[in-house]
């Protein structure tokens, strides 16, 4: 028997996996003539970032930049020297077949080693791992209505992501940063940390207005009281950008993630030959995602009051709107210099590595490794870097969590404060800001097909029957068993709930 039905296409973005690519970082560097000889290597850092990316024919192409920063001291000076070089790599990655969304491209430094081949030559060897997280859009057909006489339908209302839009914009910031007359003149920048803060966005006339501030923390080498020293400085650059996203509507839920693709500081010399001005050229990467929610009433069960029938079900995956969260964790640790006493602390900062998330007992569990760094001055006047890795774990509750939910998270170590707790010990306090969103994913069993055996017919030759119902029994199951409707049973027995609260004798009318 051919049934006339309405079918609805439901789209859901399912995680299609995480691909990993490795990129070796190698640099054979000969110091320019204006740099002094290497006497003591302090530390080498590699900071990777994704500069640009594009997707075409299920192939992701992206440019990876790796900034190498080498800190060292010369033999006859306590001034900290800094050598910087940026390497660029063009990479491609094959994406799974179908409609694919690139959710995240995350480069992290695996390791870096640096050695002085000679007093004028440095050799750097390291590796960067790029994790590419994608989702595949799966479209499924489900029955929303059946038009046939004597058909009884059980429906469920679903709210799901009907459409997902994504785009990436790049914003270039240019600003001149003044040290001020009270600060010593700059010799060179030792460390530069750029982080977007106070971010916000809103929808205006079909476009997304993203704005915020770029917080820049620098540490520069200088001379003070006839000896080498280090000075911290902080600057804030505002940004505002309009994002075009084709097809976006006022009711869409939007999320804008801002990351720093590059931040370059160029010293500017004044008329006295001193450097008190830095020209900052920064590039921000704005990743914008918008999702449109829709509601649909789908058939999850059906039967005929006249003919036997068989139904076929399927599990339908649907995703909800992103639910944002923001949490703060304070980590305390102690760093010790065992072989000498400390004179002062120049700077303190932290990096988060190996960040993982999981859903356990209705809680989100976030764990990772906090790498703490302290740039100090020994009692001899020589700069030194203290470092320590400290594992952390943080849990917080959220409503309606399930292991199938998808968690997107980003974390930064900020507001590092320190106290000299002894001649060779420093107590460090670091605030970890963890922000992200949870997408609730639900599997619902819905009807995919139904077959009516029209050659057979129920032989119900009575108008009313008695049925002894048990507590917690569903009226739907009783109606199916007795070839009648839920509404008829409720009306005949003056019931308001579709589940029995106690054992009861029911009158079962037969409908024609």
Buried (B, 14 or more C-beta within 10 A) or exposed (E): EEBEBEBBEBBBBEEBEEBEBEBEBEBEBEBEEEBBBBBEBBBBBBBBBBBBBEBEEEEBEBBBBBBBBBBBBBEEBBBBBBBBEBBEBEBEBEBEEEBBBBBBBBBBBBEBEBEBEEEBEBBBBBBBBBEBBBBBBBEBEBBBBBEBEBBBBBBBEBBBBBBBBBBBBEBEBEBEBEBEEEBBBBBBBBBBBBBBEEBEBEBEEEBBBBBBBBBBBBBBBBBEEEEBBBBBBEBEBEBEBEBEBEEBEEEBBBBBBBBBBBBBBEBEEEEEEBBBBBEBEBBBBBBBBBBBBBEBEBBBBBBBBBBBBEBEBEEBBBBBBBBEBEBEBEBEBBBEBEEBEBBEBBBBBBBBEEBEBEBEEEBBBBBBEBBBBBBBBBEEEBBBBBEBEBEBEBEEEBEEBEEBBBBBBBBBBBEBEBEBEEEBBBBBBBBBBBBBBBBBBBEBEBBBEBEBEEEEEBEBEEEEEEBEBEEEBBBBEBBBEBBBBBEBBBEBBEBEEBEBEEEBEBEBBBBE
